[in-house]
Every structure is written in C-alpha cells, then in structure tokens.
C-alpha cells in the first residue's frame, strides 16, 4: 500500500487480514523499522510468481504452496487458471484461513485442494496424496517464510521429497545466512527480526551459508539454481531507492529446478 503495489499487487490481502488499509498504514508509519521486512516479503512473493510464470511455459501444471498461511495466489492470479493447486498447512491454521475466506466471500476455485497436515503425525507425501496430488505431474513448489523456523533435518526432508518426484520439479524458498557471515552494519536487522519473532513465540532455528547450501542442493539433483541475496533483491525490485531497505539481514530468495530424463524443457 505505502509503495503503491509497485512490486506486488494483492487486492485480497487487506480483506483476508480483516483490517482496514488505514490501520495498516498507520501501523507501518509508527514503526518504520519493519519496512525492510515488508519489502523483502513483497519481493519474495513477486520472485515466486515470476518463477511460476516461467515454469508454466516449461510444462508445470501443478502447484504446491507449502506453509500457505494467508497466501492469496490461488484466489487472485490468472496463473491459477492453468494449475491444479494444493495448499499445505497445519489443520488449525488452514481452518482459520477458510473461515476468513468465507467471511469475506472470497470464492475457492475448483482447481484448489486443501492439504491439512500435522507433521508430527503425517508426512508431506502422505498428506499430499490424501488431497489428490499426482507425483508424476511436473510440479512447482512455493515455500515462503518457513525454512528459517524449521530444523535443518526437516528442511532437507522436504527438499528430498521434492527432488524425488519422478518427472522433476521446481521450487522457490527463502533462507537466511548465519549472523556471523552478515556484514556488521546489517546485523541489527537480523537481531531485530530474531527478537521480534522470539517475542511472538517463534524462533529462528536454521541458517545456511550460501555456497554449502548450493552444494547440497546439487547433491540432491537440482540442476539449476538462481539465488538472490540482499544486494540482488534490491537491484532487481527496488532499483530507484538510493539505499534500498531490503539490504541487510542476510535474507535470500532461491529458485531451484530438477529435470528428469523423461521431462526435458525446450526453454533455457
């Protein structure tokens, strides 16, 4: 709103949040320190949707939104018309979202299936299968705002599942570098976010150094990796800002792709 939707336009965001534009703008103005995080969130969603658009041209027909939360792509984007979509989330979170959708009379498209999964009792593979997921279909995964809160083992269990699909897959997720590897002048951003989420009952659990992460992704079979760090995010999405606020904090957005012999793309 404050930036006029110059990176990502989401006309459903205010409705599904159940608040007013004026209230959200006032909150943002009262705490300008959150602007960098807000811009990063907009940039990662825009990057994911741009990547999905390219993947559609490469044959993707199935989308899995991991940790969907209040994501609205399925309800507002023309991309959804070409996809079978699965939203994965904890059953309680998903039930709350469906209540908000009903309260705002936001129609659930026929192409969307909900996959409520309690990961303490069910695997991603089993939960998706129960929702009608077809593993042989070339699939795109979005996984935004989740990885830093998981254990490293849980992160690679999910990436291993994605890499195991028989006809290949694409995925976009975000991650953060360890505090020690972030430039000193940017550590305040990292520390502020860590304190904020800790106060909300969450904890930043897992960080990755970029080069070792890429090596592990290639070992899983991902043959294409596009990784935007703070500087690249600022240059791509906020080129007109003298000092883009997305810099700092060590946040990265990454796209990976894995192709199988039976599914080759004619596009670069």
PEVEN-V920957 format. One line per field, one symbol per residue. phi: phi as a letter, one per 40 degrees, with the letter a starting at -180 (. if undefined). psi: psi as a letter, one per 30 degrees, with the letter a starting at -180 (. if undefined). Layout:
phi = ???
psi = ???
This chain:
phi = .ccggcbabbccdccccgbbccccccccccbccccdcccccccccccccccccccdcchcbbbbbcgcfbdbdcbbccdccbbcbbbbacdcccccccccccccfccccccbbcbcbcccbaccccccdcchcbccccbbbbabgbdccbcccccccccccdccccbgababababccdcccddcbcccdcccdccccccgbacbbbbcccccdcccccchcbabbbbcdccccccbbccccbdcccgggcbbbbbabbcdcbbcccc
psi = efgggfekjjffeeeffhaleeeeeeeeefifffeeeeeeeeeeeeeeeeeeeeeefggkgkkkjkhebgkgefffkfeffgkkkkkklkeeeeeeeeeeeeeghjkjlffkkkikkjfffkleeeeeeffgkjffkkkkkkikgeefflleeeefeeeeeeffkfglllkklllklleffkkefffeeeeeeeeeeefgglkjeklkkeeeeeeeeefffkfkkjjjaeeeeeeefhffkeikffllfgklkkklkkklefjkkfl.
